[in-house]
């Protein structure tokens, strides 16, 4: 068997923690945009500026759709609770 030299790059794991709540849409959007878009430290200033503008726009778009998904899910859960006769619980879910 012929071997080929290979380079392995291992990223450092990052742990995010919150207390007594889940992550909000702004935090999740930040995680997503950081995973999707990376900007090289060696990029030309003009390219960096354009990439940062794109990153900021994408953060806003992702945050908007995450918030819409959360609201849609709450509506679904609330409606299911109402169908099951749990009107008070449905009202609580809608109010979150």
RAMOZI-V981245 format. One record per helix or strand of 2 or more residues. SS is the DSSP state (hx for helix, st for strand). FROM is the first residue (numbers start at 1). LEN is the number of residues. If there is no record, write none. Layout:
BEGIN
SS&FROM&LEN + SS&FROM&LEN
END
This chain:
BEGIN
hx&25&12 + hx&45&39 + hx&87&9
END
